[in-house]
Amino acid sequence: MTDNASSRVDTPTNISLSSSISESLEYKTVSVFLVLLVCCMGIVGNIMVVLVVLTTRHMRTPTNCYLVSLAIADLTVLVAAGLPNISDSLTGTWNFGHAGCLGITYLQYLGINVSSCSITAFTVERYIAICHPMKAQTVCTVSRAKRIITGVWIFTCVYCMLWFFLVDIQVGEDGHQQCGYRVKRELYLPIYLIDFAIFYVIPLLLAIVLYGLIARVLYLSPLPNQPDGGATTLRRSCREPPEAAKGGRQGRPKSAASSRKQVTKMLAVVVILFALLWMPYRTLVLINSFVSTPYLDAWFLLFCRICIYANSAINPVIYNAMSQKFRSAFRGLYRCQRLEGNQRTLSTLHTGFGTIRDVRCTQNKSNGTEEKVKRTVLTPATERKENGDGHQEINGKKTDHPAESIPAPGEEKVDRPNDTTVNFADRLVRNDQQQESV
């Protein structure tokens, strides 16, 4: 039972504790509330990161490609580890069967390991772009970033298949089922230590060294502040679109040095939080792997899991707080959704107003023509007199229509629209346009 108890701590979803703790109403309430809050915020935030980079053209940079990979990995952790945790907290037992145990555990470690590899990838990319700008012209590209990300996911998918042979359903003395290790501690301990070294210790050591070199270049021996030339060099090295690097548009940084410092600070914060938020869980599992009596305090285990979920949920908040480009892109994504709805409404209104104007104009013109025809027909022929100057007199009044306009016998009469009626219709149209613009 000692081995089984310690093994239950090794995966984020294995929260099976004693029956008294699982039945605690206070623990269930706090656990479900915190996990649900963090997971919902993280899922929404990471989906927004993916949508922003995929739909905004100037956001498709090598660094952002790695951030998309990190967002997808964080989504996998939150869905595979966080949501099943809610079910376990409410029922105190495993509810997803043998296939769920294998699949969920596999997805948990897949997301965790891809997150670590993505952080390492964009750390190396920042080091090359800043410390070796000439080499960055061929290395720091979007196409290469996509190939590296594909390789990372393929390697991690193959590596994590090992967990299919290490976990299984276990039934406790109280009859509750748990998803835990099926092998003894002597077998899974070397595997866990290798996993701990490859996906936690080595990435952190590499990040410390590379960010130290980056800080030396940016702060101790900064490049001259050249807004135009520096931005052009950075844009060419990373193949960013022109609008993404111009300093005078949309409030973006005016120099290449300030832009690189801003991006580097943001990524450094991501790495630091990754190290700090994963430290409680990694340390606990490492200690419990060697001691005879593992430490299994329920509230501390909940704290460790909340830290893991917070690490996957906090990255979009960091991007929005520290990156002006991401902040503008998030706002643009929200505005685009609102503009689409407004444009549909405005197009419907324009169509309705256009139809009303056409009907009014047609009615006014037809009414004017019919009125003139009536006056022409009803006027007696004896009252029409022709003056010597070629004009007509109707009932003693001179008209401006020449005598040649009167059709001869056998010819068809061409009606002219009433100028007064047409002008009145034009005024109606102009009034309608003014009301519509207001």
C-alpha positions in Angstrom: 0.0 0.0 0.0 3.0 2.4 0.5 4.1 1.9 -3.1 0.5 2.4 -4.3 0.1 5.5 -2.2 3.2 7.1 -3.4 2.5 6.3 -7.0 -0.9 8.0 -6.8 0.9 11.3 -6.4 3.0 11.0 -9.6 0.3 12.1 -12.0 -1.7 15.4 -11.7 -5.1 13.7 -11.9 -4.4 10.9 -9.3 -5.9 12.7 -6.3 -7.2 9.6 -4.6 -6.9 10.0 -0.9 -8.4 8.3 2.1 -12.2 8.0 2.2 -12.5 10.6 5.0 -10.7 13.3 3.0 -12.6 12.5 -0.3 -15.9 12.8 1.6 -14.9 16.2 3.1 -17.4 18.8 1.9 -15.0 21.7 2.4 -12.2 20.0 0.4 -14.6 19.2 -2.4 -16.0 22.7 -2.6 -12.6 24.4 -2.6 -11.1 21.9 -5.0 -13.9 22.1 -7.6 -14.2 25.9 -7.4 -10.4 26.5 -7.8 -9.8 23.9 -10.5 -12.9 25.0 -12.5 -12.0 28.7 -12.3 -8.4 28.2 -13.4 -9.2 25.7 -16.1 -11.9 27.8 -17.7 -9.7 30.9 -17.7 -6.8 28.9 -19.2 -8.9 27.2 -21.9 -10.4 30.5 -23.1 -7.0 32.4 -23.0 -5.1 29.7 -24.8 -7.8 29.4 -27.5 -7.5 33.2 -28.0 -3.8 33.0 -28.4 -4.1 30.3 -31.1 -6.8 32.3 -32.9 -4.9 35.6 -32.8 -1.7 34.2 -34.3 -3.6 32.2 -37.0 -5.9 35.0 -38.0 -3.6 38.0 -37.7 -1.0 38.2 -40.5 1.7 40.3 -38.7 1.6 37.9 -35.7 2.9 35.0 -37.7 6.5 35.1 -36.5 8.9 32.3 -35.4 8.5 33.2 -31.7 4.7 33.2 -31.9 4.8 29.8 -33.7 6.4 28.4 -30.6 3.9 30.2 -28.4 1.0 28.6 -30.4 2.6 25.2 -29.7 2.9 26.1 -26.0 -0.8 27.2 -26.0 -2.0 23.9 -27.5 0.1 21.9 -25.0 -1.4 24.0 -22.1 -4.8 23.3 -23.5 -4.0 19.6 -23.5 -2.9 19.7 -19.8 -6.0 21.7 -18.7 -8.4 19.4 -20.5 -6.7 16.1 -19.7 -5.7 16.9 -16.2 -7.9 19.6 -14.9 -11.4 18.6 -16.0 -11.0 14.9 -14.8 -9.8 16.3 -11.5 -13.2 17.8 -10.9 -14.9 14.5 -11.3 -12.5 12.8 -9.0 -13.0 15.5 -6.3 -16.8 15.1 -6.4 -17.0 11.3 -6.4 -13.7 10.2 -4.8 -13.2 7.5 -7.4 -12.0 7.0 -11.0 -14.9 7.2 -13.4 -13.3 6.9 -16.9 -12.4 3.2 -17.0 -9.2 1.5 -18.1 -9.1 3.2 -21.5 -9.6 6.6 -19.9 -6.8 5.9 -17.4 -4.4 5.1 -20.3 -5.5 7.9 -22.6 -5.8 10.7 -20.0 -2.4 9.8 -18.4 -0.8 9.8 -21.9 -2.3 13.2 -22.8 -1.2 14.7 -19.4 2.4 13.8 -19.9 2.2 14.7 -23.6 1.1 18.3 -22.8 3.6 18.7 -20.0 6.5 17.5 -22.1 5.5 19.5 -25.2 5.2 22.6 -23.0 8.8 22.1 -21.7 10.1 21.6 -25.3 8.3 24.6 -26.6 9.8 26.8 -23.9 13.2 25.5 -24.7 12.7 26.1 -28.5 11.7 29.7 -28.2 14.5 30.3 -25.7 17.1 29.0 -28.3 15.4 31.0 -31.0 15.6 34.3 -29.0 19.3 33.6 -28.3 20.1 33.1 -32.0 18.0 36.1 -33.0 19.7 38.5 -30.6 23.2 37.1 -30.1 23.8 35.9 -33.6 21.7 38.2 -36.0 23.6 37.1 -39.1 22.9 33.4 -38.5 19.3 34.3 -37.7 18.7 35.3 -41.3 18.7 31.6 -42.2 17.8 30.0 -38.9 15.1 32.3 -37.4 12.3 31.6 -40.0 8.7 30.6 -39.7 9.1 27.6 -41.9 12.0 26.3 -39.8 9.9 27.0 -36.6 7.1 24.9 -38.0 9.5 22.0 -38.8 10.9 22.1 -35.3 7.5 22.2 -33.7 6.4 19.2 -35.8 9.5 17.3 -34.7 8.9 18.1 -31.1 5.3 16.8 -31.2 6.3 13.6 -33.0 9.2 12.9 -30.6 7.0 13.6 -27.6 4.1 11.5 -28.9 6.4 8.5 -29.3 8.2 9.1 -26.0 5.0 9.3 -24.0 3.7 5.9 -25.3 5.8 4.5 -22.5 3.0 5.5 -20.1 0.6 3.0 -21.7 2.6 0.2 -20.0 3.1 1.9 -16.6 -0.5 2.7 -15.5 -3.6 0.7 -14.8 -6.8 0.7 -12.7 -6.3 -0.2 -9.0 -9.0 -1.0 -6.5 -8.5 0.2 -2.9 -9.6 -1.4 0.3 -12.7 0.9 0.4 -13.7 -0.3 -3.1 -12.9 2.9 -4.9 -11.1 2.7 -8.2 -7.9 4.7 -8.9 -5.7 5.2 -11.9 -2.2 4.5 -10.7 1.1 2.8 -11.5 1.0 -0.9 -12.2 4.7 -1.5 -11.6 6.8 -1.3 -8.4 8.7 1.8 -7.4 12.0 0.2 -8.4 10.8 0.1 -12.0 9.1 3.5 -12.5 11.6 5.5 -10.4 14.4 5.5 -13.1 11.8 6.4 -15.8 10.5 9.3 -13.7 14.0 10.6 -13.0 14.9 10.5 -16.7 11.6 12.4 -17.4 12.4 14.8 -14.6 15.8 15.6 -16.0 14.9 15.8 -19.7 11.8 18.0 -19.4 12.5 20.1 -16.3 16.1 20.3 -15.1 17.9 20.5 -18.5 15.4 23.1 -20.0 15.8 25.3 -16.9 19.6 25.1 -16.9 19.7 25.9 -20.6 17.3 28.8 -20.1 19.5 30.3 -17.3 22.6 30.2 -19.5 20.9 31.5 -22.6 19.0 34.3 -21.0 22.2 35.3 -19.2 23.9 35.7 -22.6 20.9 37.5 -24.0 20.9 40.0 -21.1 24.6 40.7 -21.6 23.9 41.7 -25.2 20.8 43.7 -24.5 21.8 45.5 -21.4 25.6 45.4 -20.9 26.5 46.1 -24.6 23.3 47.2 -26.3 23.1 47.9 -30.0 22.8 51.5 -31.2 19.3 52.8 -31.2 18.5 52.9 -34.9 14.7 52.9 -35.5 14.8 52.4 -39.2 17.9 50.3 -39.8 17.6 48.2 -36.7 14.0 47.4 -37.4 14.8 46.5 -40.9 17.6 44.2 -39.8 15.4 42.5 -37.2 12.6 42.2 -39.7 14.8 40.6 -42.3 16.4 38.2 -39.8 13.0 37.0 -38.6 11.1 37.6 -41.8 8.4 39.6 -40.2 6.0 41.6 -42.3 6.8 45.3 -42.6 3.7 46.4 -40.6 4.8 44.2 -37.7 8.2 46.1 -37.3 7.4 49.7 -38.1 7.7 51.8 -35.0 5.4 54.6 -36.0 2.2 52.6 -36.4 -0.3 51.5 -33.8 1.9 52.6 -30.9 4.6 49.9 -31.4 8.1 50.3 -30.0 10.1 52.8 -32.1 13.4 50.9 -32.0 14.6 47.4 -32.6 16.4 47.3 -29.2 13.3 48.2 -27.2 11.2 45.6 -29.1 13.7 42.9 -28.5 13.9 43.8 -24.8 10.1 43.7 -24.5 9.9 40.2 -26.1 12.8 38.9 -24.2 11.3 40.0 -20.8 8.0 38.4 -21.7 9.5 35.1 -22.6 11.8 35.2 -19.5 8.8 35.7 -17.3 7.1 32.6 -18.9 10.2 30.5 -18.2 10.5 31.8 -14.6 6.8 31.0 -13.9 7.2 27.6 -15.4 10.1 26.9 -13.0 8.3 28.2 -9.9 4.9 26.8 -10.5 6.2 23.3 -11.3 8.7 23.2 -8.5 6.2 22.2 -5.7 4.9 19.2 -7.6 8.3 18.1 -8.9 9.9 18.4 -5.5 7.1 16.5 -3.8 7.2 13.6 -6.2 11.0 13.5 -6.1 11.0 13.3 -2.3 8.2 10.7 -2.1 10.1 8.5 -4.5 12.9 8.0 -2.0 11.3 8.2 1.5 9.6 5.2 3.0 6.5 7.1 4.1 5.4 9.5 1.4 3.9 12.9 2.3 0.3 12.9 1.2 -1.3 16.0 2.8 -4.6 16.6 0.9 -4.4 20.4 0.9 -0.7 20.5 -0.1 -1.5 18.1 -3.0 -4.3 20.4 -4.0 -1.9 23.4 -3.9 0.5 21.5 -6.2 -2.2 20.7 -8.7 -3.5 24.3 -8.7 0.1 25.5 -9.4 0.3 23.2 -12.4 -3.0 24.3 -13.8 -2.1 28.0 -13.2 1.1 27.5 -15.1 -0.9 26.4 -18.2 -3.5 29.2 -17.7 -1.3 32.2 -16.9 0.6 32.5 -20.2 -2.1 34.4 -22.1 -2.3 36.8 -19.2 1.4 37.5 -19.5 1.2 38.0 -23.3 -1.6 40.5 -22.8 0.2 42.4 -20.0 3.7 42.5 -21.4 3.3 42.5 -25.2 1.7 45.5 -27.0 1.3 43.4 -30.2 -0.6 40.7 -28.5 -2.7 43.3 -26.6 -3.6 45.0 -29.9 -4.3 41.7 -31.6 -6.6 40.5 -28.8 -8.6 43.8 -29.1 -8.6 43.4 -32.9 -10.0 39.9 -32.6 -12.8 41.2 -30.3 -13.5 44.2 -32.6 -13.7 42.0 -35.7 -16.4 39.9 -34.1 -18.4 43.0 -33.2 -17.9 44.6 -36.6 -19.1 41.5 -38.4 -22.4 41.7 -36.6 -22.7 45.4 -37.1 -22.0 45.1 -40.8 -24.8 42.5 -41.2 -27.2 44.9 -39.4 -26.1 47.9 -41.5 -26.4 46.0 -44.8 -29.9 45.0 -43.9 -30.8 48.6 -43.1 -29.2 49.9 -46.3 -31.2 47.4 -48.3 -34.4 48.5 -46.7 -33.8 52.2 -47.2 -32.8 51.7 -50.8 -36.0 49.9 -51.5 -38.1 52.6 -49.9 -36.3 55.4 -51.9 -36.8 53.5 -55.2 -40.5 53.1 -54.5 -40.9 56.8 -53.6 -39.0 58.0 -56.7 -40.9 55.7 -59.0 -44.2 56.8 -57.5 -43.4 60.5 -57.7 -42.2 60.3 -61.3 -45.2 58.3 -62.4 -47.5 60.7 -60.7 -45.9 63.7 -62.3 -46.1 62.2 -65.8 -49.8 61.2 -65.4 -50.7 64.7 -64.1 -49.2 66.3 -67.2 -50.9 63.9 -69.5 -54.2 64.7 -67.9 -53.7 68.4 -68.2 -52.7 68.0 -71.9 -55.7 65.9 -72.7 -58.2 67.9 -70.8 -57.1 71.3 -72.2 -59.4 72.2 -75.1 -57.8 72.6 -78.5 -59.5 75.9 -79.0 -57.7 77.3 -76.0 -54.2 76.5 -77.4 -53.0 79.4 -79.5 -49.7 79.8 -81.2 -47.9 83.1 -81.0 -45.7 84.5 -83.6 -42.5 83.8 -81.6 -43.2 80.0 -81.8 -44.7 79.7 -78.3 -48.1 78.5 -77.3 -50.8 80.2 -75.3 -53.1 78.1 -73.1 -56.0 79.9 -71.7 -54.2 83.2 -72.4 -51.0 82.2 -70.8 -47.7 81.8 -72.6 -45.8 78.6 -72.4 -42.2 77.8 -73.1 -42.8 74.8 -75.3 -42.2 75.6 -78.9 -44.8 74.8 -81.5 -42.5 72.3 -83.1 -43.0 70.2 -80.0 -46.6 69.6 -80.7 -46.9 66.3 -82.6 -48.2 66.4 -86.0 -51.1 64.2 -87.0 -49.9 60.6 -87.1 -46.9 61.1 -84.9 -46.6 59.8 -81.4 -46.4 62.3 -78.6 -43.4 62.1 -76.3 -44.2 63.1 -72.8 -41.7 65.1 -70.8 -41.6 64.7 -67.1 -42.9 67.5 -65.0 -39.8 69.5 -63.8 -41.5 70.6 -60.6 -42.5 67.0 -59.7 -39.0 65.6 -60.4 -37.3 68.3 -58.3 -39.7 67.5 -55.5 -38.8 63.8 -55.8 -35.1 64.7 -55.8 -35.6 66.6 -52.6 -37.3 63.6 -51.0 -34.4 61.4 -52.0 -31.9 63.9 -50.5 -33.9 64.2 -47.3 -33.9 60.4 -47.0 -30.1 60.3 -47.5 -29.6 62.9 -44.8 -31.8 61.0 -42.3 -30.0 57.8 -43.1 -26.5 59.3 -42.5 -27.7 60.7 -39.1 
